[in-house]
Amino acid sequence: MRIELIMTVLAGAAGGLVGTLWAGLVSAPLFAHWPALRPQPWQPETAARLLTGAALYGLCGAAAGLLFWLSWGLIAVVSTPWQVVGTVYGALLFTASGLPTLGALALKGRPHHGVVAVLAAEGLVAAISAGVLCAYVWHRVA
């Protein structure tokens, strides 16, 4: 197996896990301190939920890494620093997957707008982290 593939998938998984870190350090305290932001029904964080969320973020990040590798590191974006390529890729990931899901939640579920904003920030941080780490690995290996 090619080293670029393995490293890019691992970088994507690591970037995805930043979403778990963000959820624990930013999202959970926001929901805990502002009851109006809490989704209904509110369920506090447990070890099982934390591990399941980490696995989900890690797997989605690994899938993002595979997609980055399959796209040849966004080869069409030329003469730009790897940081910009990674940020563009992360923003595209969020726009293609996170934004429609959050939009559907906002339109159909009618949650408090604060919930959607907190979850959108969490998803955007995870997507951009995965994108930047994938671009970094691609830049270093290539």
VENGIUR-V838475 format. One record per residue. OMEGA is omega in degrees with one decimal (none if undefined). Layout:
BEGIN
omega=OMEGA
omega=OMEGA
END
This chain:
BEGIN
omega=-177.1
omega=-179.2
omega=179.5
omega=-179.8
omega=-178.0
omega=-177.8
omega=-179.2
omega=178.0
omega=177.6
omega=177.4
omega=176.8
omega=178.3
omega=178.6
omega=177.3
omega=177.4
omega=179.7
omega=173.5
omega=175.5
omega=176.9
omega=177.5
omega=178.5
omega=-179.9
omega=-178.9
omega=-175.4
omega=-175.6
omega=-174.0
omega=-177.5
omega=176.6
omega=177.4
omega=178.9
omega=-178.8
omega=-174.8
omega=179.7
omega=-178.3
omega=-179.6
omega=179.6
omega=-173.2
omega=174.0
omega=179.9
omega=-14.0
omega=-178.4
omega=176.1
omega=-178.4
omega=-178.6
omega=173.2
omega=178.9
omega=179.8
omega=178.6
omega=179.1
omega=179.8
omega=177.4
omega=177.0
omega=178.0
omega=177.7
omega=179.2
omega=177.8
omega=-179.9
omega=178.8
omega=178.1
omega=175.9
omega=177.0
omega=176.4
omega=176.8
omega=176.9
omega=176.9
omega=178.3
omega=177.2
omega=178.7
omega=179.1
omega=179.4
omega=-178.6
omega=175.8
omega=-176.4
omega=-173.3
omega=-179.7
omega=177.9
omega=-174.1
omega=175.6
omega=175.8
omega=178.1
omega=-177.9
omega=179.2
omega=179.8
omega=178.2
omega=179.4
omega=178.5
omega=177.5
omega=179.8
omega=178.0
omega=178.0
omega=176.8
omega=176.9
omega=-178.6
omega=-178.8
omega=-176.9
omega=-174.8
omega=-175.1
omega=-176.4
omega=177.0
omega=179.5
omega=178.9
omega=177.0
omega=178.0
omega=177.0
omega=-179.1
omega=-177.5
omega=-173.6
omega=-176.0
omega=-178.5
omega=176.0
omega=174.7
omega=-178.0
omega=177.5
omega=178.0
omega=-179.5
omega=-179.7
omega=179.9
omega=179.4
omega=176.4
omega=178.3
omega=178.8
omega=179.5
omega=179.4
omega=177.6
omega=179.6
omega=-178.3
omega=-179.5
omega=176.2
omega=177.7
omega=-179.8
omega=-178.5
omega=178.7
omega=176.2
omega=179.3
omega=178.3
omega=-179.9
omega=179.3
omega=-179.9
omega=-177.5
omega=-176.7
omega=-175.7
omega=none
END
